[in-house]
Each structure stands twice: as structure tokens, then as C-alpha cells.
């Protein structure tokens, strides 16, 4: 088990193949932007029929007795520009929020400390992993929420994902309370991601991301999970990306897709933030070795990583990439409803400076762990020295 430790301020707290740089080829995020309108809605039609009787019971009022507890869990890395808004917004839906920081270097932890001091119910763990090991930590977060925070439902969120229940016809909590009252065997509720994009029309003076970025694509077919505590946690595994839940090696069958709860997704917020994702995302896969490479982990980062390595000017001097990569004709202006209030701890810092700080921090962590690995074993040191002494004629 990789090292993990709780911070002292414990608070009641991814284009496979290389490609060129034309707009038709470059996508750069986890999800292709041109999703056909209505695909996710059509997919969820059967699910809505299956549990229409369940959700209609919400009009009967709240569940009697002890209220249900919702715990949000988040893996986070260098999200200083959005973490405060995200945490404040999520507090409306979750009674407790557990983070595991993967080695932030941009001020993210300072913001979380301030939120803790203010009284927000958050817990932060840290593991400075320089390679890809997402599945293990997702599962750890589920068990932590259920075992130590008595969660009835565990909400898996990234720091750039904001819950949006505008289309539900009831509150988020009323929905799950009705589901519980019905006696439904549902153990996993999947909700679709809705990708918002930055454009030249955004108000650059607005620091709250969901208020600044107001144009979105149609709901995507990619979903995240909200998981019931009823699953035997010693047999559970939350897959990479928190898109699927497995029990005893098979995806849980007792699940529904609720297309009326959205996950507003702000993964691309500036070109420099994207550069950090490309470089660090693929470097983590390379650092994880052959197994991660063969598994196709974070393969969407490989193309832009190789462009930045071999032809950085193709992106960094591209007017298209630096100004309007995401301005697609299918974008709909539809600002999500932000519940977090004003920001108190988020500094106004230029995106390029945050990018440098993040990448330098990752480079330092990578070098430090390499040194620790060499120091931990004489045989490893001998092997590395052997590699370093090898040479071959190349011209």
C-alpha cells in the first residue's frame, strides 16, 4: 500500500494517437466536444421509467427518522483557481467532504486550510504519487467515507465538477430520500457530465469559474458515480475516473443513470492550465511503467504531450490554441446555478505563473522520489548506475 498520511490540518475534512494541431484533430480534454444533443437524455429514458414511481414519492416529504448523510470525496492536484468555489458549492449537497491531495504545489492546500479554519467540514489526506494509481485511492476514499464518516451515499467528484440539480424537479436530497423510502435495491446512481468551455466572450474579471464559463456542450455519455454504502466495501472497487463501480470483479448491476442530475464540468479553463494537464498527465503514466502504458491509462494526454516535447511552438504560438480552441458552433449559453457564495481565499494569479509553479513542483517531487528509490536499495542504485554507464553510437 503506497504511503498516505493525513495532513496536520485534518479538517472535519485524462486523443490516443499523436495528432496535429488543427481544430478538427485537436481535442485535448477527456471528452470530445461534439456530442450529439440528446444522446445522454435518450439513454436515460429507460432508467426514468424504471424509477418514476420512486422519485414521485418525494412529494410525500422527508424521510422520517435519522436524516441520510452524504459525503463527497475528491482526488485533487493543483486546482487553486477553482477549489474554493468547488468546495463551497459542494457543501450544499454533502455534509462532509474528504480530499486526497496528490501533491499540489500551486496554493491549493493553503486554500483548504483557510476553508477549514472558517469551519467547512472537510478532511484532507495526502499522497504525493508521481505515477498513475487512481483506482486504489478512489476505493480508499469510499471506505473512508463509509467507515469513518458514516456516509449513506458517497459522491465522487473532481475539483472541476459542480453538481447541478436544476432539471431534477426536486432537490438533490429529496431525490435520494425518495429512493431510500421506495426500498429500491439501487446501489449506484450515475450522472452525466456536461462539459463547459472557456471562450473569448467570458468575463475575465470573474474569478468564480461557473459564473465566468457559461457555454456548454450537450450532456455527454460519460458519467460519474454516486455510490450507496450498502455495498460490502471489502468487495468494492471504484474504477479509474470514478465512472464505474465493481463488486467481486463485476460492475454492479443495481444501478441507474439519472440524466436529470448533471455534473457541470470545467476541465479546460485556460491554455496554460491545459499544458500542465498534458505534461503532468502523460508523465505520470510513463512513471508508472509498462503496465499503465498497456492499460491505456490517460492516453488522451499522449498526443499533446508529444507535441509539446517535440514542437512546442505548434501549440504555444498557435492563435487557435491560445485563444479560441473551444469555440464550437454547438455551444449553448446555459450558466449552471452556483451555490457557493463569494470567494475569500482565492488569489488572482496569472495562469502562466500557476502553470510554471505546478510543473516545477511536480518535477521536484519526481526527482525526490527517484532519489528515495535509489537510497532505499543497493540493488536499485547499482541498476541505475549501470544504466547511466551505458552508451551506444547513434550517428
Secondary structure as GFF3:
##gff-version 3
##sequence-region A 1 395
A	DSSP	beta_strand	5	6	.	.	.	ID=ss1
A	DSSP	alpha_helix	39	43	.	.	.	ID=ss2
A	DSSP	alpha_helix	45	50	.	.	.	ID=ss3
A	DSSP	alpha_helix	52	56	.	.	.	ID=ss4
A	DSSP	three_ten_helix	57	60	.	.	.	ID=ss5
A	DSSP	beta_strand	70	76	.	.	.	ID=ss6
A	DSSP	alpha_helix	83	90	.	.	.	ID=ss7
A	DSSP	beta_strand	96	101	.	.	.	ID=ss8
A	DSSP	alpha_helix	108	118	.	.	.	ID=ss9
A	DSSP	beta_strand	122	126	.	.	.	ID=ss10
A	DSSP	alpha_helix	134	149	.	.	.	ID=ss11
A	DSSP	beta_strand	153	156	.	.	.	ID=ss12
A	DSSP	beta_strand	161	164	.	.	.	ID=ss13
A	DSSP	alpha_helix	172	181	.	.	.	ID=ss14
A	DSSP	beta_strand	188	197	.	.	.	ID=ss15
A	DSSP	alpha_helix	209	212	.	.	.	ID=ss16
A	DSSP	beta_strand	215	216	.	.	.	ID=ss17
A	DSSP	beta_strand	223	228	.	.	.	ID=ss18
A	DSSP	three_ten_helix	233	235	.	.	.	ID=ss19
A	DSSP	beta_strand	236	238	.	.	.	ID=ss20
A	DSSP	three_ten_helix	240	242	.	.	.	ID=ss21
A	DSSP	beta_strand	245	247	.	.	.	ID=ss22
A	DSSP	beta_strand	250	251	.	.	.	ID=ss23
A	DSSP	beta_strand	255	268	.	.	.	ID=ss24
A	DSSP	alpha_helix	271	288	.	.	.	ID=ss25
A	DSSP	alpha_helix	290	295	.	.	.	ID=ss26
A	DSSP	three_ten_helix	299	301	.	.	.	ID=ss27
A	DSSP	alpha_helix	302	310	.	.	.	ID=ss28
A	DSSP	alpha_helix	313	316	.	.	.	ID=ss29
A	DSSP	alpha_helix	319	319	.	.	.	ID=ss30
A	DSSP	pi_helix	320	324	.	.	.	ID=ss31
A	DSSP	beta_strand	332	333	.	.	.	ID=ss32
A	DSSP	alpha_helix	351	376	.	.	.	ID=ss33
A	DSSP	alpha_helix	378	389	.	.	.	ID=ss34
###
